[in-house]
């Protein structure tokens, strides 16, 4: 971080139990350099509206930062705003640089996952193209654990533990009735199976865990899947399947696309399964 130049930080995408720890680290790091630190309200959307807060005043001491680091969800608020390509619409980029210049910002940090990294990457490239002195930095945070060049990301561990706990409890709940049943648990993880795979942590001496886990990296053979479920039902009353939201059939099509018009798209064009 440039010494004494203001640092601005934002949070984007889905909240996790760890995203405020990354915010805390940013505030502490800025404080070490003597740089003022501002927070964007609701990510880049708030930055475009010049909605910033003085985090140094909000968290003046170690006691307040200790509360922040243990606070779940996104303290600054979040957004799902997709920056257009500069060749399509340059105005948001000009506005952001205008706001950053107004506040004497030397570094902009953006905490989030793939879509947030898309935002900060676009800003970094645009800044370089116009010779901006602002340093644009992405801070990894994603429960999907799928950011390129990272071994693991804050957010994944807590989400994996949550999934394992849910699967273990669902296994117990689904086994209380004298009925044959198949329970399917859908997890996030559009293109990476880390979250679905974490369901294997549910298995221990006291719990059988999941019977089948469907990963986006492995094409779904529907006939084989149905046959495997039928075989398992021959030996047990209840079957528990964990499926990633991004599972695809052998043609490469997302299974959730079969929902047709009911399958909603988010701001970044990602399709999601619907209930």
Secondary structure, DSSP 8 states (H G I E B T S, - for coil): --TTSEEEEEE-SS--SSHHHHHHHHHHHHHHHT--EEEETTHHHHHHTT-EEEHHHHT-SHHHHHHHHT--S-TT---------TTT--HHHHHHHHHHHHTTEEEEEEEESHHHHHHHHHHHHHHHHTT---EEEEEE--TT---TT-S--TTHHHHHHHHHHHHHHHHHHHTSSSS-EEEEEEE--SS--HHHHGGGGG-BTTB---SEEE-TTS-B-HHHHHHHHHHHHTT-SEEEEEEETT-BBTTS-BGGGGGGGGS-B-TT--B----
